[in-house]
Amino acid sequence: MTATIRIKLFATLKAHEPENAAAYPIAPATTVSELVERLAVPGDMVKLIFVNSRRAALDTPLKDGDKVGIFPPVGGG
């Protein structure tokens, strides 16, 4: 059985966002870490993760209908 999630990658990570980001298929219980690896996002470029508008960790399991946002480190002064 396949679940679908919505993916939004921000700033420099945008290049890794798939064309089907609005309905991205995943296997049940896929973690954010597995998703990041599958999208070929460098692990050191992942700073903030949100699942359904709540802070999440790399080991957070994803389920059908989740909305995932991933942000890179942000510099500024």
mmCIF file of the N, C-alpha and C atoms, coordinates in Angstrom:
data_MODEL
# 
_entry.id   MODEL 
# 
loop_
_atom_site.group_PDB 
_atom_site.id 
_atom_site.type_symbol 
_atom_site.label_atom_id 
_atom_site.label_alt_id 
_atom_site.label_comp_id 
_atom_site.label_asym_id 
_atom_site.label_entity_id 
_atom_site.label_seq_id 
_atom_site.pdbx_PDB_ins_code 
_atom_site.Cartn_x 
_atom_site.Cartn_y 
_atom_site.Cartn_z 
_atom_site.occupancy 
_atom_site.B_iso_or_equiv 
_atom_site.pdbx_formal_charge 
_atom_site.auth_seq_id 
_atom_site.auth_comp_id 
_atom_site.auth_asym_id 
_atom_site.auth_atom_id 
_atom_site.pdbx_PDB_model_num 
ATOM 1   N N  . MET A 1 1  ? 0.840  -1.182 0.000  1.00 0.00 ? 1  MET A N  1 
ATOM 2   C CA . MET A 1 1  ? 0.000  0.000  0.000  1.00 0.00 ? 1  MET A CA 1 
ATOM 3   C C  . MET A 1 1  ? 0.886  1.247  0.000  1.00 0.00 ? 1  MET A C  1 
ATOM 4   N N  . THR A 1 2  ? 0.536  2.213  -0.796 1.00 0.00 ? 2  THR A N  1 
ATOM 5   C CA . THR A 1 2  ? 1.311  3.435  -0.919 1.00 0.00 ? 2  THR A CA 1 
ATOM 6   C C  . THR A 1 2  ? 0.554  4.606  -0.302 1.00 0.00 ? 2  THR A C  1 
ATOM 7   N N  . ALA A 1 3  ? 1.291  5.433  0.398  1.00 0.00 ? 3  ALA A N  1 
ATOM 8   C CA . ALA A 1 3  ? 0.735  6.662  0.954  1.00 0.00 ? 3  ALA A CA 1 
ATOM 9   C C  . ALA A 1 3  ? 1.262  7.814  0.107  1.00 0.00 ? 3  ALA A C  1 
ATOM 10  N N  . THR A 1 4  ? 0.587  8.967  0.178  1.00 0.00 ? 4  THR A N  1 
ATOM 11  C CA . THR A 1 4  ? 1.115  10.156 -0.502 1.00 0.00 ? 4  THR A CA 1 
ATOM 12  C C  . THR A 1 4  ? 1.241  11.289 0.499  1.00 0.00 ? 4  THR A C  1 
ATOM 13  N N  . ILE A 1 5  ? 2.298  12.057 0.333  1.00 0.00 ? 5  ILE A N  1 
ATOM 14  C CA . ILE A 1 5  ? 2.556  13.210 1.183  1.00 0.00 ? 5  ILE A CA 1 
ATOM 15  C C  . ILE A 1 5  ? 2.774  14.426 0.295  1.00 0.00 ? 5  ILE A C  1 
ATOM 16  N N  . ARG A 1 6  ? 2.727  15.592 0.903  1.00 0.00 ? 6  ARG A N  1 
ATOM 17  C CA . ARG A 1 6  ? 3.037  16.842 0.200  1.00 0.00 ? 6  ARG A CA 1 
ATOM 18  C C  . ARG A 1 6  ? 4.387  17.322 0.713  1.00 0.00 ? 6  ARG A C  1 
ATOM 19  N N  . ILE A 1 7  ? 5.288  17.638 -0.212 1.00 0.00 ? 7  ILE A N  1 
ATOM 20  C CA . ILE A 1 7  ? 6.644  18.056 0.142  1.00 0.00 ? 7  ILE A CA 1 
ATOM 21  C C  . ILE A 1 7  ? 6.857  19.505 -0.290 1.00 0.00 ? 7  ILE A C  1 
ATOM 22  N N  . LYS A 1 8  ? 7.478  20.277 0.600  1.00 0.00 ? 8  LYS A N  1 
ATOM 23  C CA . LYS A 1 8  ? 7.863  21.651 0.272  1.00 0.00 ? 8  LYS A CA 1 
ATOM 24  C C  . LYS A 1 8  ? 9.294  21.847 0.763  1.00 0.00 ? 8  LYS A C  1 
ATOM 25  N N  . LEU A 1 9  ? 10.205 22.068 -0.175 1.00 0.00 ? 9  LEU A N  1 
ATOM 26  C CA . LEU A 1 9  ? 11.593 22.334 0.167  1.00 0.00 ? 9  LEU A CA 1 
ATOM 27  C C  . LEU A 1 9  ? 11.865 23.814 -0.064 1.00 0.00 ? 9  LEU A C  1 
ATOM 28  N N  . PHE A 1 10 ? 12.616 24.423 0.834  1.00 0.00 ? 10 PHE A N  1 
ATOM 29  C CA . PHE A 1 10 ? 12.806 25.866 0.810  1.00 0.00 ? 10 PHE A CA 1 
ATOM 30  C C  . PHE A 1 10 ? 14.233 26.261 0.465  1.00 0.00 ? 10 PHE A C  1 
ATOM 31  N N  . ALA A 1 11 ? 14.358 27.478 -0.062 1.00 0.00 ? 11 ALA A N  1 
ATOM 32  C CA . ALA A 1 11 ? 15.639 28.134 -0.371 1.00 0.00 ? 11 ALA A CA 1 
ATOM 33  C C  . ALA A 1 11 ? 16.523 27.237 -1.239 1.00 0.00 ? 11 ALA A C  1 
ATOM 34  N N  . THR A 1 12 ? 17.743 26.974 -0.792 1.00 0.00 ? 12 THR A N  1 
ATOM 35  C CA . THR A 1 12 ? 18.701 26.223 -1.600 1.00 0.00 ? 12 THR A CA 1 
ATOM 36  C C  . THR A 1 12 ? 18.294 24.766 -1.800 1.00 0.00 ? 12 THR A C  1 
ATOM 37  N N  . LEU A 1 13 ? 17.350 24.269 -1.014 1.00 0.00 ? 13 LEU A N  1 
ATOM 38  C CA . LEU A 1 13 ? 16.905 22.879 -1.158 1.00 0.00 ? 13 LEU A CA 1 
ATOM 39  C C  . LEU A 1 13 ? 15.861 22.718 -2.265 1.00 0.00 ? 13 LEU A C  1 
ATOM 40  N N  . LYS A 1 14 ? 15.319 23.822 -2.742 1.00 0.00 ? 14 LYS A N  1 
ATOM 41  C CA . LYS A 1 14 ? 14.244 23.805 -3.742 1.00 0.00 ? 14 LYS A CA 1 
ATOM 42  C C  . LYS A 1 14 ? 14.603 22.959 -4.969 1.00 0.00 ? 14 LYS A C  1 
ATOM 43  N N  . ALA A 1 15 ? 15.867 22.939 -5.340 1.00 0.00 ? 15 ALA A N  1 
ATOM 44  C CA . ALA A 1 15 ? 16.313 22.171 -6.509 1.00 0.00 ? 15 ALA A CA 1 
ATOM 45  C C  . ALA A 1 15 ? 16.070 20.668 -6.346 1.00 0.00 ? 15 ALA A C  1 
ATOM 46  N N  . HIS A 1 16 ? 15.921 20.204 -5.111 1.00 0.00 ? 16 HIS A N  1 
ATOM 47  C CA . HIS A 1 16 ? 15.700 18.779 -4.846 1.00 0.00 ? 16 HIS A CA 1 
ATOM 48  C C  . HIS A 1 16 ? 14.216 18.409 -4.796 1.00 0.00 ? 16 HIS A C  1 
ATOM 49  N N  . GLU A 1 17 ? 13.350 19.403 -4.902 1.00 0.00 ? 17 GLU A N  1 
ATOM 50  C CA . GLU A 1 17 ? 11.911 19.141 -4.813 1.00 0.00 ? 17 GLU A CA 1 
ATOM 51  C C  . GLU A 1 17 ? 11.436 18.409 -6.072 1.00 0.00 ? 17 GLU A C  1 
ATOM 52  N N  . PRO A 1 18 ? 10.778 17.262 -5.927 1.00 0.00 ? 18 PRO A N  1 
ATOM 53  C CA . PRO A 1 18 ? 10.337 16.499 -7.097 1.00 0.00 ? 18 PRO A CA 1 
ATOM 54  C C  . PRO A 1 18 ? 9.140  17.156 -7.786 1.00 0.00 ? 18 PRO A C  1 
ATOM 55  N N  . GLU A 1 19 ? 8.937  16.812 -9.054 1.00 0.00 ? 19 GLU A N  1 
ATOM 56  C CA . GLU A 1 19 ? 7.813  17.363 -9.811 1.00 0.00 ? 19 GLU A CA 1 
ATOM 57  C C  . GLU A 1 19 ? 6.472  16.992 -9.181 1.00 0.00 ? 19 GLU A C  1 
ATOM 58  N N  . ASN A 1 20 ? 6.415  15.806 -8.581 1.00 0.00 ? 20 ASN A N  1 
ATOM 59  C CA . ASN A 1 20 ? 5.162  15.332 -7.978 1.00 0.00 ? 20 ASN A CA 1 
ATOM 60  C C  . ASN A 1 20 ? 5.107  15.625 -6.475 1.00 0.00 ? 20 ASN A C  1 
ATOM 61  N N  . ALA A 1 21 ? 5.685  16.755 -6.067 1.00 0.00 ? 21 ALA A N  1 
ATOM 62  C CA . ALA A 1 21 ? 5.764  17.113 -4.650 1.00 0.00 ? 21 ALA A CA 1 
ATOM 63  C C  . ALA A 1 21 ? 4.399  17.275 -3.982 1.00 0.00 ? 21 ALA A C  1 
ATOM 64  N N  . ALA A 1 22 ? 3.381  17.596 -4.759 1.00 0.00 ? 22 ALA A N  1 
ATOM 65  C CA . ALA A 1 22 ? 2.037  17.779 -4.197 1.00 0.00 ? 22 ALA A CA 1 
ATOM 66  C C  . ALA A 1 22 ? 1.374  16.456 -3.827 1.00 0.00 ? 22 ALA A C  1 
ATOM 67  N N  . ALA A 1 23 ? 1.863  15.371 -4.397 1.00 0.00 ? 23 ALA A N  1 
ATOM 68  C CA . ALA A 1 23 ? 1.317  14.040 -4.100 1.00 0.00 ? 23 ALA A CA 1 
ATOM 69  C C  . ALA A 1 23 ? 2.438  13.016 -4.274 1.00 0.00 ? 23 ALA A C  1 
ATOM 70  N N  . TYR A 1 24 ? 3.433  13.100 -3.395 1.00 0.00 ? 24 TYR A N  1 
ATOM 71  C CA . TYR A 1 24 ? 4.630  12.258 -3.487 1.00 0.00 ? 24 TYR A CA 1 
ATOM 72  C C  . TYR A 1 24 ? 4.371  10.906 -2.831 1.00 0.00 ? 24 TYR A C  1 
ATOM 73  N N  . PRO A 1 25 ? 4.564  9.806  -3.571 1.00 0.00 ? 25 PRO A N  1 
ATOM 74  C CA . PRO A 1 25 ? 4.291  8.479  -3.005 1.00 0.00 ? 25 PRO A CA 1 
ATOM 75  C C  . PRO A 1 25 ? 5.411  8.006  -2.074 1.00 0.00 ? 25 PRO A C  1 
ATOM 76  N N  . ILE A 1 26 ? 5.010  7.439  -0.944 1.00 0.00 ? 26 ILE A N  1 
ATOM 77  C CA . ILE A 1 26 ? 5.968  6.850  -0.003 1.00 0.00 ? 26 ILE A CA 1 
ATOM 78  C C  . ILE A 1 26 ? 5.411  5.519  0.496  1.00 0.00 ? 26 ILE A C  1 
ATOM 79  N N  . ALA A 1 27 ? 6.292  4.685  0.996  1.00 0.00 ? 27 ALA A N  1 
ATOM 80  C CA . ALA A 1 27 ? 5.864  3.461  1.658  1.00 0.00 ? 27 ALA A CA 1 
ATOM 81  C C  . ALA A 1 27 ? 5.411  3.833  3.064  1.00 0.00 ? 27 ALA A C  1 
ATOM 82  N N  . PRO A 1 28 ? 4.452  3.118  3.620  1.00 0.00 ? 28 PRO A N  1 
ATOM 83  C CA . PRO A 1 28 ? 4.025  3.403  4.988  1.00 0.00 ? 28 PRO A CA 1 
ATOM 84  C C  . PRO A 1 28 ? 5.216  3.360  5.962  1.00 0.00 ? 28 PRO A C  1 
ATOM 85  N N  . ALA A 1 29 ? 5.208  4.245  6.927  1.00 0.00 ? 29 ALA A N  1 
ATOM 86  C CA . ALA A 1 29 ? 6.226  4.340  7.978  1.00 0.00 ? 29 ALA A CA 1 
ATOM 87  C C  . ALA A 1 29 ? 7.593  4.815  7.475  1.00 0.00 ? 29 ALA A C  1 
ATOM 88  N N  . THR A 1 30 ? 7.660  5.380  6.276  1.00 0.00 ? 30 THR A N  1 
ATOM 89  C CA . THR A 1 30 ? 8.892  6.016  5.813  1.00 0.00 ? 30 THR A CA 1 
ATOM 90  C C  . THR A 1 30 ? 9.217  7.144  6.778  1.00 0.00 ? 30 THR A C  1 
ATOM 91  N N  . THR A 1 31 ? 10.476 7.279  7.145  1.00 0.00 ? 31 THR A N  1 
ATOM 92  C CA . THR A 1 31 ? 10.871 8.368  8.036  1.00 0.00 ? 31 THR A CA 1 
ATOM 93  C C  . THR A 1 31 ? 11.314 9.579  7.228  1.00 0.00 ? 31 THR A C  1 
ATOM 94  N N  . VAL A 1 32 ? 11.394 10.714 7.898  1.00 0.00 ? 32 VAL A N  1 
ATOM 95  C CA . VAL A 1 32 ? 11.880 11.932 7.245  1.00 0.00 ? 32 VAL A CA 1 
ATOM 96  C C  . VAL A 1 32 ? 13.301 11.695 6.732  1.00 0.00 ? 32 VAL A C  1 
ATOM 97  N N  . SER A 1 33 ? 14.121 11.000 7.494  1.00 0.00 ? 33 SER A N  1 
ATOM 98  C CA . SER A 1 33 ? 15.490 10.703 7.085  1.00 0.00 ? 33 SER A CA 1 
ATOM 99  C C  . SER A 1 33 ? 15.518 9.918  5.778  1.00 0.00 ? 33 SER A C  1 
ATOM 100 N N  . GLU A 1 34 ? 14.657 8.922  5.658  1.00 0.00 ? 34 GLU A N  1 
ATOM 101 C CA . GLU A 1 34 ? 14.578 8.133  4.423  1.00 0.00 ? 34 GLU A CA 1 
ATOM 102 C C  . GLU A 1 34 ? 14.112 8.998  3.255  1.00 0.00 ? 34 GLU A C  1 
ATOM 103 N N  . LEU A 1 35 ? 13.185 9.896  3.523  1.00 0.00 ? 35 LEU A N  1 
ATOM 104 C CA . LEU A 1 35 ? 12.710 10.812 2.488  1.00 0.00 ? 35 LEU A CA 1 
ATOM 105 C C  . LEU A 1 35 ? 13.840 11.719 2.016  1.00 0.00 ? 35 LEU A C  1 
ATOM 106 N N  . VAL A 1 36 ? 14.588 12.292 2.947  1.00 0.00 ? 36 VAL A N  1 
ATOM 107 C CA . VAL A 1 36 ? 15.706 13.177 2.620  1.00 0.00 ? 36 VAL A CA 1 
ATOM 108 C C  . VAL A 1 36 ? 16.721 12.432 1.745  1.00 0.00 ? 36 VAL A C  1 
ATOM 109 N N  . GLU A 1 37 ? 17.011 11.197 2.109  1.00 0.00 ? 37 GLU A N  1 
ATOM 110 C CA . GLU A 1 37 ? 17.953 10.390 1.337  1.00 0.00 ? 37 GLU A CA 1 
ATOM 111 C C  . GLU A 1 37 ? 17.413 10.122 -0.069 1.00 0.00 ? 37 GLU A C  1 
ATOM 112 N N  . ARG A 1 38 ? 16.152 9.782  -0.155 1.00 0.00 ? 38 ARG A N  1 
ATOM 113 C CA . ARG A 1 38 ? 15.514 9.487  -1.445 1.00 0.00 ? 38 ARG A CA 1 
ATOM 114 C C  . ARG A 1 38 ? 15.509 10.712 -2.370 1.00 0.00 ? 38 ARG A C  1 
ATOM 115 N N  . LEU A 1 39 ? 15.386 11.895 -1.794 1.00 0.00 ? 39 LEU A N  1 
ATOM 116 C CA . LEU A 1 39 ? 15.385 13.128 -2.577 1.00 0.00 ? 39 LEU A CA 1 
ATOM 117 C C  . LEU A 1 39 ? 16.802 13.623 -2.882 1.00 0.00 ? 39 LEU A C  1 
ATOM 118 N N  . ALA A 1 40 ? 17.806 12.925 -2.378 1.00 0.00 ? 40 ALA A N  1 
ATOM 119 C CA . ALA A 1 40 ? 19.219 13.274 -2.572 1.00 0.00 ? 40 ALA A CA 1 
ATOM 120 C C  . ALA A 1 40 ? 19.564 14.643 -1.992 1.00 0.00 ? 40 ALA A C  1 
ATOM 121 N N  . VAL A 1 41 ? 18.935 14.970 -0.864 1.00 0.00 ? 41 VAL A N  1 
ATOM 122 C CA . VAL A 1 41 ? 19.250 16.200 -0.153 1.00 0.00 ? 41 VAL A CA 1 
ATOM 123 C C  . VAL A 1 41 ? 20.431 15.904 0.775  1.00 0.00 ? 41 VAL A C  1 
ATOM 124 N N  . PRO A 1 42 ? 21.518 16.655 0.684  1.00 0.00 ? 42 PRO A N  1 
ATOM 125 C CA . PRO A 1 42 ? 22.647 16.425 1.596  1.00 0.00 ? 42 PRO A CA 1 
ATOM 126 C C  . PRO A 1 42 ? 22.197 16.597 3.052  1.00 0.00 ? 42 PRO A C  1 
ATOM 127 N N  . GLY A 1 43 ? 22.482 15.605 3.874  1.00 0.00 ? 43 GLY A N  1 
ATOM 128 C CA . GLY A 1 43 ? 22.046 15.606 5.270  1.00 0.00 ? 43 GLY A CA 1 
ATOM 129 C C  . GLY A 1 43 ? 22.464 16.837 6.050  1.00 0.00 ? 43 GLY A C  1 
ATOM 130 N N  . ASP A 1 44 ? 23.653 17.375 5.742  1.00 0.00 ? 44 ASP A N  1 
ATOM 131 C CA . ASP A 1 44 ? 24.114 18.561 6.471  1.00 0.00 ? 44 ASP A CA 1 
ATOM 132 C C  . ASP A 1 44 ? 23.398 19.828 6.029  1.00 0.00 ? 44 ASP A C  1 
ATOM 133 N N  . MET A 1 45 ? 22.554 19.717 5.008  1.00 0.00 ? 45 MET A N  1 
ATOM 134 C CA . MET A 1 45 ? 21.785 20.870 4.529  1.00 0.00 ? 45 MET A CA 1 
ATOM 135 C C  . MET A 1 45 ? 20.375 20.918 5.120  1.00 0.00 ? 45 MET A C  1 
ATOM 136 N N  . VAL A 1 46 ? 20.052 19.950 5.969  1.00 0.00 ? 46 VAL A N  1 
ATOM 137 C CA . VAL A 1 46 ? 18.727 19.922 6.593  1.00 0.00 ? 46 VAL A CA 1 
ATOM 138 C C  . VAL A 1 46 ? 18.837 20.530 7.985  1.00 0.00 ? 46 VAL A C  1 
ATOM 139 N N  . LYS A 1 47 ? 18.181 21.671 8.179  1.00 0.00 ? 47 LYS A N  1 
ATOM 140 C CA . LYS A 1 47 ? 18.260 22.366 9.476  1.00 0.00 ? 47 LYS A CA 1 
ATOM 141 C C  . LYS A 1 47 ? 16.933 22.282 10.228 1.00 0.00 ? 47 LYS A C  1 
ATOM 142 N N  . LEU A 1 48 ? 15.847 22.622 9.581  1.00 0.00 ? 48 LEU A N  1 
ATOM 143 C CA . LEU A 1 48 ? 14.527 22.596 10.215 1.00 0.00 ? 48 LEU A CA 1 
ATOM 144 C C  . LEU A 1 48 ? 13.594 21.693 9.424  1.00 0.00 ? 48 LEU A C  1 
ATOM 145 N N  . ILE A 1 49 ? 12.829 20.892 10.165 1.00 0.00 ? 49 ILE A N  1 
ATOM 146 C CA . ILE A 1 49 ? 11.855 19.990 9.555  1.00 0.00 ? 49 ILE A CA 1 
ATOM 147 C C  . ILE A 1 49 ? 10.508 20.246 10.220 1.00 0.00 ? 49 ILE A C  1 
ATOM 148 N N  . PHE A 1 50 ? 9.493  20.373 9.390  1.00 0.00 ? 50 PHE A N  1 
ATOM 149 C CA . PHE A 1 50 ? 8.129  20.502 9.898  1.00 0.00 ? 50 PHE A CA 1 
ATOM 150 C C  . PHE A 1 50 ? 7.262  19.434 9.247  1.00 0.00 ? 50 PHE A C  1 
ATOM 151 N N  . VAL A 1 51 ? 6.464  18.759 10.057 1.00 0.00 ? 51 VAL A N  1 
ATOM 152 C CA . VAL A 1 51 ? 5.462  17.823 9.551  1.00 0.00 ? 51 VAL A CA 1 
ATOM 153 C C  . VAL A 1 51 ? 4.120  18.321 10.064 1.00 0.00 ? 51 VAL A C  1 
ATOM 154 N N  . ASN A 1 52 ? 3.236  18.644 9.142  1.00 0.00 ? 52 ASN A N  1 
ATOM 155 C CA . ASN A 1 52 ? 1.925  19.206 9.489  1.00 0.00 ? 52 ASN A CA 1 
ATOM 156 C C  . ASN A 1 52 ? 2.054  20.437 10.391 1.00 0.00 ? 52 ASN A C  1 
ATOM 157 N N  . SER A 1 53 ? 2.981  21.315 10.026 1.00 0.00 ? 53 SER A N  1 
ATOM 158 C CA . SER A 1 53 ? 3.223  22.594 10.706 1.00 0.00 ? 53 SER A CA 1 
ATOM 159 C C  . SER A 1 53 ? 3.774  22.459 12.122 1.00 0.00 ? 53 SER A C  1 
ATOM 160 N N  . ARG A 1 54 ? 4.294  21.281 12.477 1.00 0.00 ? 54 ARG A N  1 
ATOM 161 C CA . ARG A 1 54 ? 4.922  21.079 13.790 1.00 0.00 ? 54 ARG A CA 1 
ATOM 162 C C  . ARG A 1 54 ? 6.362  20.645 13.598 1.00 0.00 ? 54 ARG A C  1 
ATOM 163 N N  . ARG A 1 55 ? 7.257  21.127 14.474 1.00 0.00 ? 55 ARG A N  1 
ATOM 164 C CA . ARG A 1 55 ? 8.659  20.720 14.399 1.00 0.00 ? 55 ARG A CA 1 
ATOM 165 C C  . ARG A 1 55 ? 8.752  19.209 14.452 1.00 0.00 ? 55 ARG A C  1 
ATOM 166 N N  . ALA A 1 56 ? 9.643  18.650 13.660 1.00 0.00 ? 56 ALA A N  1 
ATOM 167 C CA . ALA A 1 56 ? 9.822  17.208 13.608 1.00 0.00 ? 56 ALA A CA 1 
ATOM 168 C C  . ALA A 1 56 ? 11.314 16.893 13.537 1.00 0.00 ? 56 ALA A C  1 
ATOM 169 N N  . ALA A 1 57 ? 11.623 15.609 13.712 1.00 0.00 ? 57 ALA A N  1 
ATOM 170 C CA . ALA A 1 57 ? 13.007 15.149 13.666 1.00 0.00 ? 57 ALA A CA 1 
ATOM 171 C C  . ALA A 1 57 ? 13.185 14.212 12.473 1.00 0.00 ? 57 ALA A C  1 
ATOM 172 N N  . LEU A 1 58 ? 14.439 13.893 12.178 1.00 0.00 ? 58 LEU A N  1 
ATOM 173 C CA . LEU A 1 58 ? 14.722 12.993 11.067 1.00 0.00 ? 58 LEU A CA 1 
ATOM 174 C C  . LEU A 1 58 ? 14.102 11.614 11.251 1.00 0.00 ? 58 LEU A C  1 
ATOM 175 N N  . ASP A 1 59 ? 13.915 11.188 12.499 1.00 0.00 ? 59 ASP A N  1 
ATOM 176 C CA . ASP A 1 59 ? 13.353 9.850  12.735 1.00 0.00 ? 59 ASP A CA 1 
ATOM 177 C C  . ASP A 1 59 ? 11.818 9.839  12.803 1.00 0.00 ? 59 ASP A C  1 
ATOM 178 N N  . THR A 1 60 ? 11.184 10.961 12.476 1.00 0.00 ? 60 THR A N  1 
ATOM 179 C CA . THR A 1 60 ? 9.723  11.039 12.491 1.00 0.00 ? 60 THR A CA 1 
ATOM 180 C C  . THR A 1 60 ? 9.149  10.186 11.356 1.00 0.00 ? 60 THR A C  1 
ATOM 181 N N  . PRO A 1 61 ? 8.252  9.238  11.693 1.00 0.00 ? 61 PRO A N  1 
ATOM 182 C CA . PRO A 1 61 ? 7.611  8.451  10.635 1.00 0.00 ? 61 PRO A CA 1 
ATOM 183 C C  . PRO A 1 61 ? 6.514  9.271  9.953  1.00 0.00 ? 61 PRO A C  1 
ATOM 184 N N  . LEU A 1 62 ? 6.396  9.084  8.649  1.00 0.00 ? 62 LEU A N  1 
ATOM 185 C CA . LEU A 1 62 ? 5.404  9.820  7.870  1.00 0.00 ? 62 LEU A CA 1 
ATOM 186 C C  . LEU A 1 62 ? 4.208  8.935  7.562  1.00 0.00 ? 62 LEU A C  1 
ATOM 187 N N  . LYS A 1 63 ? 3.044  9.577  7.429  1.00 0.00 ? 63 LYS A N  1 
ATOM 188 C CA . LYS A 1 63 ? 1.832  8.831  7.096  1.00 0.00 ? 63 LYS A CA 1 
ATOM 189 C C  . LYS A 1 63 ? 1.072  9.532  5.982  1.00 0.00 ? 63 LYS A C  1 
ATOM 190 N N  . ASP A 1 64 ? 0.128  8.842  5.420  1.00 0.00 ? 64 ASP A N  1 
ATOM 191 C CA . ASP A 1 64 ? -0.651 9.361  4.302  1.00 0.00 ? 64 ASP A CA 1 
ATOM 192 C C  . ASP A 1 64 ? -1.241 10.736 4.635  1.00 0.00 ? 64 ASP A C  1 
ATOM 193 N N  . GLY A 1 65 ? -1.062 11.667 3.719  1.00 0.00 ? 65 GLY A N  1 
ATOM 194 C CA . GLY A 1 65 ? -1.627 13.001 3.881  1.00 0.00 ? 65 GLY A CA 1 
ATOM 195 C C  . GLY A 1 65 ? -0.747 13.998 4.606  1.00 0.00 ? 65 GLY A C  1 
ATOM 196 N N  . ASP A 1 66 ? 0.408  13.566 5.122  1.00 0.00 ? 66 ASP A N  1 
ATOM 197 C CA . ASP A 1 66 ? 1.291  14.499 5.829  1.00 0.00 ? 66 ASP A CA 1 
ATOM 198 C C  . ASP A 1 66 ? 1.821  15.575 4.889  1.00 0.00 ? 66 ASP A C  1 
ATOM 199 N N  . LYS A 1 67 ? 2.073  16.749 5.462  1.00 0.00 ? 67 LYS A N  1 
ATOM 200 C CA . LYS A 1 67 ? 2.702  17.864 4.751  1.00 0.00 ? 67 LYS A CA 1 
ATOM 201 C C  . LYS A 1 67 ? 4.073  18.074 5.373  1.00 0.00 ? 67 LYS A C  1 
ATOM 202 N N  . VAL A 1 68 ? 5.120  17.936 4.567  1.00 0.00 ? 68 VAL A N  1 
ATOM 203 C CA . VAL A 1 68 ? 6.492  18.000 5.050  1.00 0.00 ? 68 VAL A CA 1 
ATOM 204 C C  . VAL A 1 68 ? 7.178  19.238 4.484  1.00 0.00 ? 68 VAL A C  1 
ATOM 205 N N  . GLY A 1 69 ? 7.752  20.041 5.375  1.00 0.00 ? 69 GLY A N  1 
ATOM 206 C CA . GLY A 1 69 ? 8.536  21.208 4.978  1.00 0.00 ? 69 GLY A CA 1 
ATOM 207 C C  . GLY A 1 69 ? 9.947  21.057 5.506  1.00 0.00 ? 69 GLY A C  1 
ATOM 208 N N  . ILE A 1 70 ? 10.922 21.286 4.647  1.00 0.00 ? 70 ILE A N  1 
ATOM 209 C CA . ILE A 1 70 ? 12.323 21.146 5.051  1.00 0.00 ? 70 ILE A CA 1 
ATOM 210 C C  . ILE A 1 70 ? 13.084 22.419 4.676  1.00 0.00 ? 70 ILE A C  1 
ATOM 211 N N  . PHE A 1 71 ? 13.799 22.969 5.658  1.00 0.00 ? 71 PHE A N  1 
ATOM 212 C CA . PHE A 1 71 ? 14.544 24.217 5.484  1.00 0.00 ? 71 PHE A CA 1 
ATOM 213 C C  . PHE A 1 71 ? 16.047 23.956 5.660  1.00 0.00 ? 71 PHE A C  1 
ATOM 214 N N  . PRO A 1 72 ? 16.881 24.649 4.871  1.00 0.00 ? 72 PRO A N  1 
ATOM 215 C CA . PRO A 1 72 ? 18.324 24.574 5.057  1.00 0.00 ? 72 PRO A CA 1 
ATOM 216 C C  . PRO A 1 72 ? 18.769 25.532 6.146  1.00 0.00 ? 72 PRO A C  1 
ATOM 217 N N  . PRO A 1 73 ? 20.045 25.453 6.553  1.00 0.00 ? 73 PRO A N  1 
ATOM 218 C CA . PRO A 1 73 ? 20.554 26.476 7.468  1.00 0.00 ? 73 PRO A CA 1 
ATOM 219 C C  . PRO A 1 73 ? 20.459 27.844 6.798  1.00 0.00 ? 73 PRO A C  1 
ATOM 220 N N  . VAL A 1 74 ? 20.143 28.851 7.579  1.00 0.00 ? 74 VAL A N  1 
ATOM 221 C CA . VAL A 1 74 ? 19.981 30.199 7.032  1.00 0.00 ? 74 VAL A CA 1 
ATOM 222 C C  . VAL A 1 74 ? 21.004 31.106 7.683  1.00 0.00 ? 74 VAL A C  1 
ATOM 223 N N  . GLY A 1 75 ? 21.736 31.837 6.867  1.00 0.00 ? 75 GLY A N  1 
ATOM 224 C CA . GLY A 1 75 ? 22.707 32.780 7.391  1.00 0.00 ? 75 GLY A CA 1 
ATOM 225 C C  . GLY A 1 75 ? 22.180 34.191 7.284  1.00 0.00 ? 75 GLY A C  1 
ATOM 226 N N  . GLY A 1 76 ? 22.787 35.055 7.972  1.00 0.00 ? 76 GLY A N  1 
ATOM 227 C CA . GLY A 1 76 ? 22.369 36.454 7.895  1.00 0.00 ? 76 GLY A CA 1 
ATOM 228 C C  . GLY A 1 76 ? 22.990 37.247 9.008  1.00 0.00 ? 76 GLY A C  1 
ATOM 229 N N  . GLY A 1 77 ? 22.747 38.510 8.985  1.00 0.00 ? 77 GLY A N  1 
ATOM 230 C CA . GLY A 1 77 ? 23.385 39.312 10.006 1.00 0.00 ? 77 GLY A CA 1 
ATOM 231 C C  . GLY A 1 77 ? 22.609 40.487 10.403 1.00 0.00 ? 77 GLY A C  1 
# 
